[in-house]
Amino acid sequence: MWLFKDKVASIGESGMLAGLTDWHSHVLPGVDDGIKTMDEALDVLRHFDAKGVQTLWLTPHIMEDYPNTTDKLRQKFDELKNAWDGNLKLRLAAENMLDSLFEERLAARDLLPIGDNADHLLVETSYFSSPMGFDSIIDSIMSAGYYPLLAHPERYTYMNEDDYKRLRGKGVKMQLNYVSLVGGYGETAKKKSIWLLKNGFIDVVGSDVHRLNSNKTLIAQKPSKKDHLELLLHVAKDTNKI
């Protein structure tokens, strides 16, 4: 089914990136803590294009620290699209911090949704603490007609298995940073990523790329077990979740 059947392959060797839809990246230049210049952004796009990535969702932060407007992000996106001439398809959404700015945007329906049907919102929280009224915010998102897609759930130190089960029960979908499986965010995030994959809680994957060199280094790493990589590959190749 997969390349390198008899040994553990790296993410880059596994064939996972070929045909992949990458649901989370910070490649839109100069808008947040990700890629800073157009030249750097084009280097990342060429890298992913060469690896066979099919579609890249550009998901810049919208949060109090980076109060990007949807109009500004659309303008930047158009500039990048006009500069790009490769095969990789570019799509625009946003990674929404669940803070007061998000609640204002949700009330105004001033959003950049994700997914072919524009009916999901990529959301995140602080890594260390739950937002006030977390469940109520999730309910508000769903009442507004969107499915919450939680970015990198494995990275939230305050979340445990019961939290993931509760959120899943509320209809929250989840996006894994695939480099978590090779320790890209430490051992705790790695263990959580394995648990989430084994329990079927991960719907889609993404690079969450901020710097090209970091991504190149991490996709050359090998997961500790072959079956962990196969779980990741299965999710990455399933294009029907969103």
Secondary structure, 3 states (H helix, E strand, C coil): CCCCCCCCCCCCCCCCCCCCEECCECCCCCCCCCCCCHHHHHHHHHHHHHHCCCEEEECCEECCCCCCCHHHHHHHHHHHHHHCCCCCEEEECCEEECCHHHHHHHHHCCCCCECCCCCEEEEECCCCCCCCCHHHHHHHHHHCCCEEEEECHHHCCCCCHHHHHHHHHCCCEEEEEHHHHHCCCCHHHHHHHHHHHHCCCCCEEECCECCHHHHHHHHCCCCCCHHHHHHHHHHHHCCCCC
